[in-house]
Amino acid sequence: MDKIKIGASDLEIARINFGGNVFGWTLDRQQSFEILDAFVGAGFNFIDTADTYSWWVNGTGGQSESIIGAWMKARGNREQVVVATKVGSETKEHPVDISKKHLLKSVDESLQRLQTDYIDLYYTHFDDGTTPVEETLSAYDEIVKAGKVRYIAASNVSPDRLTESFEVAEKNDFPKYVALQPHYNLVEREQYETEYAPLVEQYGMSVMPYFSLAAGFLTGKYRSEADLNKSVRGQGAKRYLNDKGLSVLKALDIVAARHSSQAATVALAWLLAQPAIAAPIVSATSQSQLQTLFDAPLLRLDGEDLAMLAEASR
């Protein structure tokens, strides 16, 4: 399996990032173990989670990290996988918070649930917009120096605050974000491409898009409102049931047919063909869904494919 490095780090990853939000939600512990076994068995090694997954089940979260931690301990494979988790998200117990106090407390709780003494990639999940950037980065500096975190990254951080973070890090010799996790896919292009892509290039970040399949819409499963009840996540695809969304699905169908592939595989291959995209984040709850993910890094879209998809998604 070909691997690439994340930004300026020494973390080497295969080019699909498994989204752990399903662990403890739509997959129980045993099912999660089976999916993780299949994922790494196919040569992939990059797992994404957050301290708050899946807070919508119990109000607090922690299930996903706990399942991943139990799996790594049972398999004895901690050094073979790259684990990303996040801090700062809102739950029923606390608001969005990236203060030093919250960060130092949260990292220890994540380490305990993950049953490890280090996190490979630690994201600012959401920016509270009020904590001084210097305070957040000084906390990251402390935990990196303590060996608890290897590298830091950013997710839902505004372009201005992201730029400020690099300026403060440079001035104070704090750790710098090596990766960005934005909302980006074939039906959600504008904000990333206009506001974040220039910063990604400027600061040499790798990009791990979330909602890579637009809440499942880009699998082609949801083509009418009647289809939205096909899964517990179906309502998240409702916003794309419009002319643009259906045009994208039509283009995906055509390209998938050309390559004897699947719409989801093509949508991921399109992401992988974009500059700086390292590993799209995507989940699966079955072996058949996993195969569509595994096929994406192997699918090479040609100029005609890319032009058709670009035109449909404008």
C-alpha positions, -999 to 999 in steps of 0.1 A, spaced: 0 0 0 14 34 -10 17 59 18 23 96 20 35 119 48 12 143 65 25 179 60 59 185 76 54 155 100 69 120 98 35 104 100 30 81 71 -5 72 60 -24 52 34 -48 75 16 -81 67 32 -88 80 67 -115 59 85 -140 80 103 -146 66 138 -179 85 144 -198 52 137 -181 33 166 -205 31 195 -233 46 174 -243 26 143 -217 -1 150 -214 -19 184 -180 -30 198 -178 -63 180 -189 -49 147 -164 -20 151 -136 -45 157 -145 -64 126 -145 -33 105 -112 -21 119 -97 -55 113 -108 -54 77 -95 -19 72 -60 -25 85 -60 -60 69 -63 -42 35 -32 -22 42 -48 10 56 -36 26 88 -52 60 95 -81 62 120 -99 94 129 -121 100 160 -129 127 185 -133 129 223 -170 137 218 -180 108 195 -208 98 199 -222 124 223 -255 123 206 -260 88 220 -252 94 256 -248 132 259 -211 130 267 -192 110 241 -161 89 245 -175 57 230 -155 58 198 -122 64 215 -129 37 240 -137 12 213 -105 21 193 -84 18 224 -98 -16 233 -92 -28 197 -56 -16 197 -49 -32 230 -66 -65 219 -46 -65 186 -13 -52 200 -10 -29 170 -7 6 184 26 13 166 11 2 133 -17 27 132 -19 64 130 -46 77 154 -61 112 151 -85 125 177 -99 160 185 -107 184 213 -130 214 217 -163 202 205 -196 209 222 -216 183 242 -246 185 265 -221 190 294 -200 218 280 -198 243 251 -171 246 225 -139 251 244 -103 253 234 -90 269 266 -57 256 281 -76 242 311 -100 222 289 -74 210 265 -50 197 292 -79 179 309 -92 165 277 -60 151 263 -55 130 294 -90 117 292 -85 108 255 -53 90 262 -70 70 289 -99 59 267 -75 51 238 -53 31 262 -22 47 248 5 72 260 5 93 228 -18 106 201 -4 109 166 -25 138 154 -45 161 177 -71 184 162 -87 216 173 -121 203 165 -140 236 168 -128 271 176 -146 289 204 -136 322 189 -127 337 223 -98 318 237 -66 336 227 -47 317 200 -16 320 221 -33 302 250 -44 273 229 -10 269 212 9 271 245 -12 242 258 -4 222 226 33 231 232 31 217 267 15 184 257 38 179 226 69 184 248 54 160 273 51 134 246 14 131 248 8 144 213 31 141 183 15 167 159 -14 191 159 -40 199 133 -71 221 128 -106 214 117 -134 240 121 -111 271 125 -118 303 106 -92 314 79 -83 344 101 -78 324 132 -59 298 112 -35 324 99 -31 339 133 -22 305 147 7 302 123 19 337 131 17 331 168 34 297 165 63 312 145 67 340 169 67 318 200 83 286 186 50 267 193 39 237 173 23 244 140 -7 228 125 4 201 100 -30 193 86 -65 207 80 -98 189 82 -124 209 63 -159 203 50 -151 194 13 -167 172 -13 -182 174 -48 -213 192 -36 -195 214 -10 -166 231 -28 -168 269 -26 -157 277 9 -127 253 10 -115 262 -25 -118 300 -20 -110 305 16 -88 276 28 -70 262 -2 -46 292 -5 -37 288 32 -31 251 28 -7 259 0 10 287 19 15 267 51 22 233 36 -7 215 53 -22 182 43 -59 180 39 -83 154 53 -118 164 42 -148 154 64 -182 146 50 -163 133 20 -194 116 7 -218 144 18 -235 124 45 -239 95 21 -255 115 -7 -225 109 -30 -230 71 -27 -261 76 -48 -283 60 -21 -305 91 -17 -321 102 -50 -355 113 -36 -371 122 -2 -385 87 0 -349 74 1 -340 94 32 -353 68 55 -329 42 42 -305 48 71 -303 68 104 -281 93 86 -304 99 57 -317 132 68 -282 147 65 -284 142 27 -317 160 23 -301 194 16 -285 180 -16 -317 169 -32 -317 197 -57 -307 204 -93 -270 206 -85 -270 175 -63 -288 154 -89 -265 167 -116 -235 155 -96 -251 121 -91 -257 118 -129 -220 126 -136 -209 102 -109 -231 75 -125 -215 81 -160 -179 81 -147 -186 51 -125 -200 32 -155 -169 40 -175 -146 25 -149 -170 -3 -138 -169 13 -104 -192 28 -78 -204 64 -73 -188 66 -38 -155 53 -52 -155 79 -79 -164 107 -55 -134 98 -33 -111 94 -63 -121 129 -73 -111 142 -39 -78 123 -41 -71 140 -74 -73 175 -59 -42 194 -47 -30 187 -11 -58 162 -4 -40 135 16 -68 111 29 -105 118 28 -124 108 60 -151 83 53 -169 56 73 -183 22 65 -206 -2 84 -203 -32 61 -177 -51 42 -192 -41 9 -191 -4 18 -154 -9 28 -146 -22 -6 -158 10 -22 -133 29 0 -105 5 -7 -110 10 -45 -107 48 -44 -69 52 -42 -66 27 -71 -90 46 -94 -73 70 -117 -97 95 -132 -87 110 -166 -91 146 -178 -125 139 -193 -138 124 -160 -125 153 -139 -139 179 -163 -174 163 -162 -174 161 -124 -161 197 -121 -188 210 -144 -216 192 -126 -204 204 -92 -201 241 -100 
